[in-house]
Amino acid sequence: MTSSSPIWRTTVLTLFPEMFPGPLGVSLAGKALESGLWALEARDIRDSATDRHRSVDDTPAGGGPGMVLRADVLAAAIDAAEMVPDAPNSRPRLLMSPRGRPLTQSRVQALAAGPGPLIVCGRFEGIDQRVIEARHLEEVSIGDYVLSGGEIAAMALIDACVRLLPGVMGKLASGTEESFSDGLLEYPQYTRPQTFEGRPIPEILTSGDHAKVAAWRHAEAEALTRERRPDLWVQRPAPKTRQKRPKNTTEG
């Protein structure tokens, strides 16, 4: 990396910094982290607490079960990490939350193309709404289910971004011919042996006809998407059609 191309950096604010890098420290992401293709900083939110008990939460206003992460403590943690309080145009500030907008491959691509986000991992019943608004946190969800905290969700988001960074994956095509890259799920994959428990590899994949293989894969991707993700199917980009050139009716 040259000085004109800073590496992709992400900062995670969490009550459990010891959870990182976790799975991000192995395989492709781990090798890239070790070689300096990206950087990770996990910061303890409790470091911004002001009392001797390092308190970060309190009871919900209006009553109810559980506890809520305090706005003043989390805001101080964000400011300490960013060193630019209340700056909406700095790097993306994300809050992993089941009520956030679903994470998509296009959003991952945009995040991977940027400087790297600051990610807040929630706990308890949630965090004070005022810090979400005051520090311009973008709520992001990785699915319609609830986790114990945002750490695992943050790892999923980071991994999705890191694999798209230059130099991380061995073959560039690996990142362009997979699920969601063109609005479709990925086609089925096969490898040796030629026959497994009476199931052969589809003959077309061993035909050597690259055009037919590409057509088969696209058709399979469309069929899988229609069957398993009708929501994606109805939102897919319209196929490009080649416009016919009008016939020249003038006499020369």
Phi and psi restraints in degrees (value plus and minus 20) as a CYANA .aco file:
   2 THR   PHI    -115.1   -75.1
   2 THR   PSI     146.3   186.3
   3 SER   PHI     -83.4   -43.4
   3 SER   PSI     -45.2    -5.2
   4 SER   PHI     -99.7   -59.7
   4 SER   PSI     -29.5    10.5
   5 SER   PHI    -145.2  -105.2
   5 SER   PSI      62.1   102.1
   6 PRO   PHI     -83.7   -43.7
   6 PRO   PSI     129.9   169.9
   7 ILE   PHI     -93.8   -53.8
   7 ILE   PSI     138.0   178.0
   8 TRP   PHI     -92.5   -52.5
   8 TRP   PSI     103.3   143.3
   9 ARG   PHI    -143.1  -103.1
   9 ARG   PSI     117.9   157.9
  10 THR   PHI    -148.7  -108.7
  10 THR   PSI     119.7   159.7
  11 THR   PHI    -134.9   -94.9
  11 THR   PSI     110.9   150.9
  12 VAL   PHI    -133.8   -93.8
  12 VAL   PSI     105.5   145.5
  13 LEU   PHI    -119.7   -79.7
  13 LEU   PSI     101.5   141.5
  14 THR   PHI    -171.8  -131.8
  14 THR   PSI     138.9   178.9
  15 LEU   PHI    -106.4   -66.4
  15 LEU   PSI     -26.1    13.9
  16 PHE   PHI    -153.2  -113.2
  16 PHE   PSI      48.2    88.2
  17 PRO   PHI     -82.8   -42.8
  17 PRO   PSI     -41.0    -1.0
  18 GLU   PHI     -87.7   -47.7
  18 GLU   PSI     -32.2     7.8
  19 MET   PHI     -93.6   -53.6
  19 MET   PSI     -33.3     6.7
  20 PHE   PHI    -130.0   -90.0
  20 PHE   PSI     126.0   166.0
  21 PRO   PHI     -97.2   -57.2
  21 PRO   PSI     -36.6     3.4
  22 GLY   PHI      35.7    75.7
  22 GLY   PSI    -152.3  -112.3
  23 PRO   PHI     -80.9   -40.9
  23 PRO   PSI     -40.6    -0.6
  24 LEU   PHI     -92.3   -52.3
  24 LEU   PSI     -28.4    11.6
  25 GLY   PHI    -113.3   -73.3
  25 GLY   PSI     -16.0    24.0
  26 VAL   PHI    -146.8  -106.8
  26 VAL   PSI     153.3   193.3
  27 SER   PHI      36.2    76.2
  27 SER   PSI    -166.6  -126.6
  28 LEU   PHI     -79.9   -39.9
  28 LEU   PSI     -67.6   -27.6
  29 ALA   PHI     -82.9   -42.9
  29 ALA   PSI     -61.1   -21.1
  30 GLY   PHI     -85.9   -45.9
  30 GLY   PSI     -62.9   -22.9
  31 LYS   PHI     -84.2   -44.2
  31 LYS   PSI     -60.6   -20.6
  32 ALA   PHI     -88.0   -48.0
  32 ALA   PSI     -55.4   -15.4
  33 LEU   PHI     -85.8   -45.8
  33 LEU   PSI     -63.7   -23.7
  34 GLU   PHI     -85.5   -45.5
  34 GLU   PSI     -54.3   -14.3
  35 SER   PHI    -107.7   -67.7
  35 SER   PSI     -20.8    19.2
  36 GLY   PHI      64.2   104.2
  36 GLY   PSI      -0.3    39.7
  37 LEU   PHI     -97.5   -57.5
  37 LEU   PSI     -38.5     1.5
  38 TRP   PHI    -175.1  -135.1
  38 TRP   PSI     147.3   187.3
  39 ALA   PHI    -155.0  -115.0
  39 ALA   PSI     127.1   167.1
  40 LEU   PHI    -151.0  -111.0
  40 LEU   PSI     112.4   152.4
  41 GLU   PHI    -147.2  -107.2
  41 GLU   PSI     101.6   141.6
  42 ALA   PHI    -126.7   -86.7
  42 ALA   PSI      99.9   139.9
  43 ARG   PHI    -134.3   -94.3
  43 ARG   PSI     118.7   158.7
  44 ASP   PHI    -103.6   -63.6
  44 ASP   PSI     100.2   140.2
  45 ILE   PHI     -80.1   -40.1
  45 ILE   PSI     -51.3   -11.3
  46 ARG   PHI     -83.9   -43.9
  46 ARG   PSI     -39.7     0.3
  47 ASP   PHI     -84.7   -44.7
  47 ASP   PSI     -37.3     2.7
  48 SER   PHI    -118.3   -78.3
  48 SER   PSI     -17.8    22.2
  49 ALA   PHI     -90.3   -50.3
  49 ALA   PSI     134.1   174.1
  50 THR   PHI    -132.0   -92.0
  50 THR   PSI     -26.8    13.2
  51 ASP   PHI    -124.5   -84.5
  51 ASP   PSI     147.4   187.4
  52 ARG   PHI     -88.8   -48.8
  52 ARG   PSI     -38.9     1.1
  53 HIS   PHI    -108.2   -68.2
  53 HIS   PSI     -22.2    17.8
  54 ARG   PHI      35.1    75.1
  54 ARG   PSI      27.9    67.9
  55 SER   PHI     -92.8   -52.8
  55 SER   PSI     117.7   157.7
  56 VAL   PHI    -145.3  -105.3
  56 VAL   PSI     -28.5    11.5
  57 ASP   PHI    -153.7  -113.7
  57 ASP   PSI     148.7   188.7
  58 ASP   PHI    -176.5  -136.5
  58 ASP   PSI     152.5   192.5
  59 THR   PHI     -90.1   -50.1
  59 THR   PSI     129.9   169.9
  60 PRO   PHI     -87.9   -47.9
  60 PRO   PSI     116.5   156.5
  61 ALA   PHI     -83.8   -43.8
  61 ALA   PSI     113.4   153.4
  62 GLY   PHI      71.1   111.1
  62 GLY   PSI     -23.0    17.0
  63 GLY   PHI      67.4   107.4
  63 GLY   PSI     151.9   191.9
  64 GLY   PHI     104.9   144.9
  64 GLY   PSI     150.6   190.6
  65 PRO   PHI     -97.3   -57.3
  65 PRO   PSI     142.3   182.3
  66 GLY   PHI      56.6    96.6
  66 GLY   PSI    -189.4  -149.4
  67 MET   PHI    -149.2  -109.2
  67 MET   PSI     142.0   182.0
  68 VAL   PHI    -145.0  -105.0
  68 VAL   PSI     116.5   156.5
  69 LEU   PHI     -88.3   -48.3
  69 LEU   PSI     107.7   147.7
  70 ARG   PHI     -89.3   -49.3
  70 ARG   PSI     123.1   163.1
  71 ALA   PHI     -87.9   -47.9
  71 ALA   PSI     -61.6   -21.6
  72 ASP   PHI     -87.6   -47.6
  72 ASP   PSI     -59.4   -19.4
  73 VAL   PHI     -88.1   -48.1
  73 VAL   PSI     -66.7   -26.7
  74 LEU   PHI     -87.8   -47.8
  74 LEU   PSI     -58.5   -18.5
  75 ALA   PHI     -81.1   -41.1
  75 ALA   PSI     -61.8   -21.8
  76 ALA   PHI     -83.8   -43.8
  76 ALA   PSI     -57.5   -17.5
  77 ALA   PHI     -85.9   -45.9
  77 ALA   PSI     -61.0   -21.0
  78 ILE   PHI     -85.1   -45.1
  78 ILE   PSI     -64.5   -24.5
  79 ASP   PHI     -83.6   -43.6
  79 ASP   PSI     -59.1   -19.1
  80 ALA   PHI     -86.2   -46.2
  80 ALA   PSI     -55.0   -15.0
  81 ALA   PHI     -95.4   -55.4
  81 ALA   PSI     -55.8   -15.8
  82 GLU   PHI    -111.8   -71.8
  82 GLU   PSI     -51.4   -11.4
  83 MET   PHI      41.5    81.5
  83 MET   PSI      -5.8    34.2
  84 VAL   PHI    -157.8  -117.8
  84 VAL   PSI      60.4   100.4
  85 PRO   PHI     -78.2   -38.2
  85 PRO   PSI     119.4   159.4
  86 ASP   PHI      35.7    75.7
  86 ASP   PSI      28.6    68.6
  87 ALA   PHI    -136.9   -96.9
  87 ALA   PSI      73.0   113.0
  88 PRO   PHI     -86.8   -46.8
  88 PRO   PSI     -39.6     0.4
  89 ASN   PHI    -117.9   -77.9
  89 ASN   PSI      -9.1    30.9
  90 SER   PHI    -100.0   -60.0
  90 SER   PSI    -184.3  -144.3
  91 ARG   PHI     -80.8   -40.8
  91 ARG   PSI     137.9   177.9
  92 PRO   PHI     -77.1   -37.1
  92 PRO   PSI     118.2   158.2
  93 ARG   PHI    -134.4   -94.4
  93 ARG   PSI      92.9   132.9
  94 LEU   PHI    -130.9   -90.9
  94 LEU   PSI     124.9   164.9
  95 LEU   PHI    -140.4  -100.4
  95 LEU   PSI      97.2   137.2
  96 MET   PHI     -93.8   -53.8
  96 MET   PSI      98.6   138.6
  97 SER   PHI    -173.2  -133.2
  97 SER   PSI     116.5   156.5
  98 PRO   PHI     -86.0   -46.0
  98 PRO   PSI     -33.6     6.4
  99 ARG   PHI    -116.2   -76.2
  99 ARG   PSI     -15.8    24.2
 100 GLY   PHI     -98.3   -58.3
 100 GLY   PSI     154.6   194.6
 101 ARG   PHI     -89.5   -49.5
 101 ARG   PSI     119.3   159.3
 102 PRO   PHI     -79.2   -39.2
 102 PRO   PSI     117.0   157.0
 103 LEU   PHI     -92.8   -52.8
 103 LEU   PSI     109.3   149.3
 104 THR   PHI    -140.4  -100.4
 104 THR   PSI     144.4   184.4
 105 GLN   PHI     -83.6   -43.6
 105 GLN   PSI     -54.9   -14.9
 106 SER   PHI     -86.6   -46.6
 106 SER   PSI     -56.8   -16.8
 107 ARG   PHI     -89.4   -49.4
 107 ARG   PSI     -58.9   -18.9
 108 VAL   PHI     -80.2   -40.2
 108 VAL   PSI     -64.2   -24.2
 109 GLN   PHI     -81.1   -41.1
 109 GLN   PSI     -60.1   -20.1
 110 ALA   PHI     -86.2   -46.2
 110 ALA   PSI     -61.2   -21.2
 111 LEU   PHI     -86.7   -46.7
 111 LEU   PSI     -59.1   -19.1
 112 ALA   PHI     -87.1   -47.1
 112 ALA   PSI     -47.5    -7.5
 113 ALA   PHI    -102.2   -62.2
 113 ALA   PSI     -29.8    10.2
 114 GLY   PHI    -115.8   -75.8
 114 GLY   PSI    -184.8  -144.8
 115 PRO   PHI     -98.6   -58.6
 115 PRO   PSI     -33.0     7.0
 116 GLY   PHI      88.5   128.5
 116 GLY   PSI     117.7   157.7
 117 PRO   PHI    -111.0   -71.0
 117 PRO   PSI     142.1   182.1
 118 LEU   PHI    -114.1   -74.1
 118 LEU   PSI     108.9   148.9
 119 ILE   PHI    -139.9   -99.9
 119 ILE   PSI     105.4   145.4
 120 VAL   PHI    -118.8   -78.8
 120 VAL   PSI     108.0   148.0
 121 CYS   PHI    -122.0   -82.0
 121 CYS   PSI      92.1   132.1
 122 GLY   PHI     -96.0   -56.0
 122 GLY   PSI     142.8   182.8
 123 ARG   PHI    -167.1  -127.1
 123 ARG   PSI     159.0   199.0
 124 PHE   PHI      40.7    80.7
 124 PHE   PSI    -162.2  -122.2
 125 GLU   PHI    -105.3   -65.3
 125 GLU   PSI     -24.2    15.8
 126 GLY   PHI     119.3   159.3
 126 GLY   PSI    -187.6  -147.6
 127 ILE   PHI    -143.6  -103.6
 127 ILE   PSI     135.9   175.9
 128 ASP   PHI     -76.8   -36.8
 128 ASP   PSI     106.8   146.8
 129 GLN   PHI     -76.9   -36.9
 129 GLN   PSI     -50.4   -10.4
 130 ARG   PHI     -85.5   -45.5
 130 ARG   PSI     -53.1   -13.1
 131 VAL   PHI     -95.0   -55.0
 131 VAL   PSI     -49.0    -9.0
 132 ILE   PHI     -80.6   -40.6
 132 ILE   PSI     -63.9   -23.9
 133 GLU   PHI     -95.2   -55.2
 133 GLU   PSI     -63.8   -23.8
 134 ALA   PHI     -89.9   -49.9
 134 ALA   PSI     -50.0   -10.0
 135 ARG   PHI    -129.7   -89.7
 135 ARG   PSI      -5.1    34.9
 136 HIS   PHI      34.0    74.0
 136 HIS   PSI      32.8    72.8
 137 LEU   PHI    -104.4   -64.4
 137 LEU   PSI     110.5   150.5
 138 GLU   PHI    -113.0   -73.0
 138 GLU   PSI      97.1   137.1
 139 GLU   PHI    -100.3   -60.3
 139 GLU   PSI     109.4   149.4
 140 VAL   PHI    -148.2  -108.2
 140 VAL   PSI     116.2   156.2
 141 SER   PHI    -138.3   -98.3
 141 SER   PSI     122.8   162.8
 142 ILE   PHI    -123.3   -83.3
 142 ILE   PSI     -13.1    26.9
 143 GLY   PHI     142.3   182.3
 143 GLY   PSI     144.0   184.0
 144 ASP   PHI    -106.7   -66.7
 144 ASP   PSI      47.5    87.5
 145 TYR   PHI    -178.0  -138.0
 145 TYR   PSI     147.2   187.2
 146 VAL   PHI    -134.1   -94.1
 146 VAL   PSI     109.5   149.5
 147 LEU   PHI    -122.2   -82.2
 147 LEU   PSI     149.3   189.3
 148 SER   PHI     -88.4   -48.4
 148 SER   PSI     -45.3    -5.3
 149 GLY   PHI    -186.7  -146.7
 149 GLY   PSI     158.9   198.9
 150 GLY   PHI    -107.3   -67.3
 150 GLY   PSI     -20.5    19.5
 151 GLU   PHI     -84.4   -44.4
 151 GLU   PSI     -67.6   -27.6
 152 ILE   PHI     -85.1   -45.1
 152 ILE   PSI     -58.4   -18.4
 153 ALA   PHI     -83.3   -43.3
 153 ALA   PSI     -60.8   -20.8
 154 ALA   PHI     -82.7   -42.7
 154 ALA   PSI     -60.5   -20.5
 155 MET   PHI     -82.7   -42.7
 155 MET   PSI     -60.4   -20.4
 156 ALA   PHI     -82.8   -42.8
 156 ALA   PSI     -64.0   -24.0
 157 LEU   PHI     -83.9   -43.9
 157 LEU   PSI     -65.5   -25.5
 158 ILE   PHI     -82.7   -42.7
 158 ILE   PSI     -64.5   -24.5
 159 ASP   PHI     -80.4   -40.4
 159 ASP   PSI     -61.9   -21.9
 160 ALA   PHI     -81.8   -41.8
 160 ALA   PSI     -55.9   -15.9
 161 CYS   PHI     -95.2   -55.2
 161 CYS   PSI     -66.2   -26.2
 162 VAL   PHI     -80.7   -40.7
 162 VAL   PSI     -58.3   -18.3
 163 ARG   PHI     -85.7   -45.7
 163 ARG   PSI     -37.4     2.6
 164 LEU   PHI    -111.8   -71.8
 164 LEU   PSI     -27.4    12.6
 165 LEU   PHI     -90.0   -50.0
 165 LEU   PSI     124.9   164.9
 166 PRO   PHI     -75.9   -35.9
 166 PRO   PSI     111.1   151.1
 167 GLY   PHI      70.5   110.5
 167 GLY   PSI     -27.0    13.0
 168 VAL   PHI    -101.5   -61.5
 168 VAL   PSI     -69.5   -29.5
 169 MET   PHI    -110.2   -70.2
 169 MET   PSI     125.0   165.0
 170 GLY   PHI     -84.4   -44.4
 170 GLY   PSI     -64.2   -24.2
 171 LYS   PHI    -138.0   -98.0
 171 LYS   PSI     108.1   148.1
 172 LEU   PHI     -78.5   -38.5
 172 LEU   PSI     -54.4   -14.4
 173 ALA   PHI     -83.4   -43.4
 173 ALA   PSI     -43.5    -3.5
 174 SER   PHI     -81.2   -41.2
 174 SER   PSI     -48.0    -8.0
 175 GLY   PHI    -112.3   -72.3
 175 GLY   PSI     -26.3    13.7
 176 THR   PHI    -131.5   -91.5
 176 THR   PSI     -36.0     4.0
 177 GLU   PHI    -136.2   -96.2
 177 GLU   PSI      46.6    86.6
 178 GLU   PHI    -169.0  -129.0
 178 GLU   PSI     156.6   196.6
 179 SER   PHI     -72.9   -32.9
 179 SER   PSI     118.4   158.4
 180 PHE   PHI      55.1    95.1
 180 PHE   PSI     -28.8    11.2
 181 SER   PHI     -83.4   -43.4
 181 SER   PSI     -50.3   -10.3
 182 ASP   PHI    -147.5  -107.5
 182 ASP   PSI       7.0    47.0
 183 GLY   PHI      63.7   103.7
 183 GLY   PSI     -13.4    26.6
 184 LEU   PHI    -143.2  -103.2
 184 LEU   PSI     137.4   177.4
 185 LEU   PHI     -92.1   -52.1
 185 LEU   PSI     138.7   178.7
 186 GLU   PHI     -94.6   -54.6
 186 GLU   PSI     126.2   166.2
 187 TYR   PHI     -89.1   -49.1
 187 TYR   PSI     141.9   181.9
 188 PRO   PHI     -85.3   -45.3
 188 PRO   PSI     127.9   167.9
 189 GLN   PHI    -134.2   -94.2
 189 GLN   PSI     129.7   169.7
 190 TYR   PHI    -160.8  -120.8
 190 TYR   PSI     136.4   176.4
 191 THR   PHI    -175.4  -135.4
 191 THR   PSI    -196.1  -156.1
 192 ARG   PHI     -81.7   -41.7
 192 ARG   PSI     130.0   170.0
 193 PRO   PHI     -98.8   -58.8
 193 PRO   PSI     142.4   182.4
 194 GLN   PHI     -79.3   -39.3
 194 GLN   PSI     -57.4   -17.4
 195 THR   PHI    -149.5  -109.5
 195 THR   PSI     111.9   151.9
 196 PHE   PHI    -147.4  -107.4
 196 PHE   PSI      94.9   134.9
 197 GLU   PHI      29.2    69.2
 197 GLU   PSI      24.7    64.7
 198 GLY   PHI      61.8   101.8
 198 GLY   PSI     -18.9    21.1
 199 ARG   PHI    -125.6   -85.6
 199 ARG   PSI      90.8   130.8
 200 PRO   PHI    -104.3   -64.3
 200 PRO   PSI     138.7   178.7
 201 ILE   PHI     -85.3   -45.3
 201 ILE   PSI     116.5   156.5
 202 PRO   PHI     -70.2   -30.2
 202 PRO   PSI     110.9   150.9
 203 GLU   PHI     -77.4   -37.4
 203 GLU   PSI     -54.0   -14.0
 204 ILE   PHI     -83.0   -43.0
 204 ILE   PSI     -47.8    -7.8
 205 LEU   PHI     -94.1   -54.1
 205 LEU   PSI     -37.7     2.3
 206 THR   PHI    -128.9   -88.9
 206 THR   PSI      -7.2    32.8
 207 SER   PHI     -98.7   -58.7
 207 SER   PSI     -42.5    -2.5
 208 GLY   PHI      63.2   103.2
 208 GLY   PSI     -20.9    19.1
 209 ASP   PHI    -111.7   -71.7
 209 ASP   PSI      79.4   119.4
 210 HIS   PHI     -85.3   -45.3
 210 HIS   PSI     -54.1   -14.1
 211 ALA   PHI     -85.9   -45.9
 211 ALA   PSI     -63.7   -23.7
 212 LYS   PHI     -88.2   -48.2
 212 LYS   PSI     -56.6   -16.6
 213 VAL   PHI     -82.4   -42.4
 213 VAL   PSI     -65.3   -25.3
 214 ALA   PHI     -82.3   -42.3
 214 ALA   PSI     -61.4   -21.4
 215 ALA   PHI     -85.7   -45.7
 215 ALA   PSI     -61.4   -21.4
 216 TRP   PHI     -82.7   -42.7
 216 TRP   PSI     -65.1   -25.1
 217 ARG   PHI     -83.2   -43.2
 217 ARG   PSI     -61.5   -21.5
 218 HIS   PHI     -84.6   -44.6
 218 HIS   PSI     -62.0   -22.0
 219 ALA   PHI     -83.7   -43.7
 219 ALA   PSI     -60.0   -20.0
 220 GLU   PHI     -86.2   -46.2
 220 GLU   PSI     -59.6   -19.6
 221 ALA   PHI     -83.1   -43.1
 221 ALA   PSI     -61.6   -21.6
 222 GLU   PHI     -84.7   -44.7
 222 GLU   PSI     -62.9   -22.9
 223 ALA   PHI     -83.9   -43.9
 223 ALA   PSI     -62.8   -22.8
 224 LEU   PHI     -84.0   -44.0
 224 LEU   PSI     -60.9   -20.9
 225 THR   PHI     -86.7   -46.7
 225 THR   PSI     -63.2   -23.2
 226 ARG   PHI     -79.5   -39.5
 226 ARG   PSI     -61.1   -21.1
 227 GLU   PHI     -95.6   -55.6
 227 GLU   PSI     -65.8   -25.8
 228 ARG   PHI    -119.0   -79.0
 228 ARG   PSI     -47.7    -7.7
 229 ARG   PHI    -155.2  -115.2
 229 ARG   PSI      49.5    89.5
 230 PRO   PHI     -79.7   -39.7
 230 PRO   PSI     -44.5    -4.5
 231 ASP   PHI     -85.2   -45.2
 231 ASP   PSI     -59.4   -19.4
 232 LEU   PHI     -91.0   -51.0
 232 LEU   PSI     -56.4   -16.4
 233 TRP   PHI     -82.5   -42.5
 233 TRP   PSI     -61.8   -21.8
 234 VAL   PHI     -95.3   -55.3
 234 VAL   PSI     -38.2     1.8
 235 GLN   PHI    -118.9   -78.9
 235 GLN   PSI     -21.6    18.4
 236 ARG   PHI     -83.6   -43.6
 236 ARG   PSI     130.3   170.3
 237 PRO   PHI     -82.8   -42.8
 237 PRO   PSI     124.1   164.1
 238 ALA   PHI     -85.3   -45.3
 238 ALA   PSI     116.3   156.3
 239 PRO   PHI     -83.0   -43.0
 239 PRO   PSI     122.3   162.3
 240 LYS   PHI     -93.7   -53.7
 240 LYS   PSI     113.5   153.5
 241 THR   PHI    -133.2   -93.2
 241 THR   PSI     120.4   160.4
 242 ARG   PHI    -101.6   -61.6
 242 ARG   PSI     102.8   142.8
 243 GLN   PHI     -97.4   -57.4
 243 GLN   PSI     114.7   154.7
 244 LYS   PHI     -97.9   -57.9
 244 LYS   PSI     115.8   155.8
 245 ARG   PHI     -95.3   -55.3
 245 ARG   PSI     114.2   154.2
 246 PRO   PHI     -84.2   -44.2
 246 PRO   PSI     124.5   164.5
 247 LYS   PHI     -89.3   -49.3
 247 LYS   PSI     123.0   163.0
 248 ASN   PHI    -102.4   -62.4
 248 ASN   PSI      88.6   128.6
 249 THR   PHI    -116.5   -76.5
 249 THR   PSI     -19.6    20.4
 250 THR   PHI    -100.1   -60.1
 250 THR   PSI     129.9   169.9
 251 GLU   PHI    -116.2   -76.2
 251 GLU   PSI     111.3   151.3
